[in-house]
Amino acid sequence: MTLSHLIYSSRPFGFDQATLNGILSDARRYNPKIDVTGALICRADLYLQMLEGEETAVETLYEQIRRDDRHLNIRRLVSGPIKERLFPGWAMRDDPARSWMWTQDEVDAGAVERASPKEVMAVFVRLAAEPASEG
């Protein structure tokens, strides 16, 4: 088994709390069945998601997400083998995009697309180091 990760960005289509709750509910129900973990950073203009697990499971899930009409402009940012998971206890951790991330103007200007793999990974490393918000 090859442990891998994949990070993609997308633009939400019809973003609201109900849509987000549906995405999280689907992920938290389905991901444990295929041993995928990860995190979803979300706000009205951006989804940034990391998927971790066996390479085939991660790629299959990514293809399902690419066909999901709740996402627009899906773009693979980082993928490849990993030694360990950043979010081993999370079927899908969710987190609002933090102030240390890109602003909406920066996202609109293409900051996510221009970010290096190292910069994208740093967002998730930082999130993994923070305690999960309660609620």
N, C-alpha and C positions, 0 to 999 in steps of 0.2 A: 504494500500500500504506500502510495506517495501522498504525503500530506502537502496540501497547497493552499494558497489563498488567491483571491481575486477581489480587486477593488474597482468599482465602476461609479460613474456619476450619471445622473439623469435629471431631467426637469420634471417636476410633478405635473400631472394633468388633472385639473380639478382638485387641487390640494385643499383639504379641510381636515378637521380632526377625525371625522368618520372614515375618510379614505385612509388616513394614516393608521387608525385603529384596525382597519381591515387588513392592511399590509402586515402589521405586526402580529395580528391574530393568525393569519395564514402562515407566517414564518414560524411562529412559536408552536404551531400545531404540526407542521410538516417537517421542519428542519431536524428535530430529534430523530425522526424516522430514518433519515439518511445520514445522520451524524455530522450535520453541518452546524457550525456556530458562527457568530459574527456580531456586527454592529451596524446600525442604520442611523446616520446623522441626517436630520431632516429639518427643512423649513420650507416656506412657500415657494422659493425659487430653486431649491436644490435638494436632491437626494444624493448622499454619498454613502455607499455601502461596502462593507468588507464581508466576504464569505470565506470560511475556513473549513477544510475537511479533506476527504479523499478527493483526489484530482477529478475523477470522473463525476462524482456527485456534485462538486462545485461547478464544473462546466455544464452539466445537465441543468442545474438550478439556474445558472446564468442564462442559458438559452430560454428557459421558461420565463424569466424576468423580461428578457428582450421581447417576448410576445405579449407581455402584460400591458394593457392599454392605460394603466395608471402612470406609465413612464413615457417620457418623450426624450429624444436626443440621447439615448443611452450610449455611453462611451466607456470602454475598458481603459482603465488608467494604469493598473499594476496587476500582474499575475505571475505566479511561479511557485516553486517548491519552498516550503518553510520547515523549520526544525520543530517549532511548537506554536500553539495557538495563542493569540492575544486575548481571546474571549472564550476560554474553555468552558466556563459555566453558563454561557448565554446562548440559548437557541436563537435569540436576536435581541441584543441590547439596543435600546433606542435612546437617542439623545438629541436635544435641540442643538442646532448649530450654535457654537459659542462665539463670543465677541472676538476671540483670538483667531477665528477663521476668516475667510474672505467676506467682505461686505457684499450686499446685493449688487452695488455698482461694479465691484470687482468681478463678481460672477458674470454679470451681463457683459463685461468687457473681455471675458475669456480667461480669467485667472485659473480656473480649474483645468482647462485644456492646456494651459501653459505650465502648470505645476510639474515639477520633476517627480519621478517615482519616490524619491527620498522625501520630498515635501509632503506628498500624499500619505506616505507611510507614517510620517511624523504626526499627522493629525490623529491617526488611530492609536499610535503608541501613547500619545498624550491622553486620549480618552480612556484607554485601558488602565492608565495609572490613577485616574480619578475615581472616587467613589461614585456609585450610581446614585442618581437623584431619586428621592422617594416620591411616591405619588401614584 
